[in-house]
């Protein structure tokens, strides 16, 4: 699945667009787990690294938090996952972490718009096109405050320190996620499944201060590849509570 972060400020959107090869018409239907999360294979968008579908127990863990240690080439990026907010998302993230899907992956996009300040990671190809070979349902937030910059009331504040999933539309979550280093105004279309620790915010500030790589077409970009290469060295659950 193409996981490039595409920003459309006029619409207040932050999303990822699919770019797979169409599956053959006579191909068997994709496999889907039978639990409440219904993780579904995406044959036209194969996994960037081999990984099976996540476990999908009938009673998906939906309470408690999980600390995840994420050392990066720019500093620590500790995450705290919240099962209460997004049990299927946390289950998938931990599954990918256990299979070392995220190890030695590079965060491929940084945005620095006035109303959108995020770093996007989770693609082993570092192209914006890599995913786990499956998708699953949204678990959208219902408690985000209205964005004061949006008089229509449609957008919400994804506050500094939130951890959320990128997607390509409804129910297309995969492996790519974004971490918010500055309050951002977005429609509440992106699953929030945790937070970044204080040390991680310092790392994000460092990466953001490094800026975005200029191109011939855009010598002063506000959306693109970070100048400071940020590699997730490993992603491991650290503490359960």
SULWOSUL-V471031 format. One record per residue. OMEGA is omega in degrees with one decimal (* if undefined). Layout:
# SULWOSUL-V471031
OMEGA  OMEGA
This chain:
# SULWOSUL-V471031
178.6  -175.3  175.2  176.9  180.0  -175.9  175.6  -172.2  -179.3  -179.7  -178.0  -172.7  172.2  -173.6  176.0  -174.2  179.4  -179.9  -177.0  176.1  -176.6  179.0  179.6  -175.6  -177.2  179.6  177.6  179.0  -179.2  177.6  178.4  176.5  -171.8  177.6  -176.8  -177.2  177.0  173.1  -171.8  177.9  175.4  -175.0  179.5  178.1  -173.7  -177.3  176.6  173.3  -178.2  177.8  177.9  172.8  179.7  170.5  -176.5  -177.4  -179.6  178.0  -179.1  177.8  -175.2  178.3  176.5  -177.3  -179.0  174.6  -178.8  177.7  -179.8  172.3  178.6  179.3  178.6  -178.3  -177.7  176.7  -177.1  -179.5  172.1  -177.8  -175.8  -179.4  -177.7  -178.5  -171.1  -175.1  -179.3  179.3  178.2  179.3  179.3  -178.2  180.0  176.1  179.1  178.7  -179.3  178.6  176.9  179.9  -175.5  -175.0  177.8  171.8  -174.8  175.3  -165.8  -176.7  176.4  175.4  -178.1  174.2  176.8  -177.3  178.4  -175.9  -177.3  170.4  -178.1  -175.8  170.9  179.0  -179.0  179.9  -177.6  179.1  -171.7  -176.4  -174.8  177.5  -174.6  -177.8  174.9  177.6  179.3  -168.6  174.3  170.5  -165.8  -179.7  179.2  -173.6  179.2  -179.1  176.8  177.9  -178.3  179.7  -177.7  -178.5  -180.0  -178.3  -177.1  -175.3  179.9  178.7  167.0  -167.8  174.4  177.8  179.2  176.0  -174.9  -179.9  167.1  179.4  180.0  -175.4  -176.8  172.0  179.3  178.4  178.8  -179.6  -173.6  -177.1  175.3  177.0  -172.1  179.9  175.9  -177.5  -175.4  -179.3  -177.4  167.5  -174.5  -176.5  -173.6  -176.6  173.1  -176.9  176.6  -177.5  176.5  179.4  -176.3  179.1  177.8  177.9  176.4  176.5  179.1  178.0  178.4  -179.9  -180.0  179.9  178.5  175.7  -174.8  -177.0  178.2  175.6  178.2  -179.8  -176.5  -177.7  179.6  -174.0  172.9  -178.5  -179.5  -176.6  178.2  174.3  179.2  -178.7  -174.9  -178.5  172.3  -174.1  173.1  179.7  -174.1  171.3  -173.7  -173.4  178.7  175.6  *
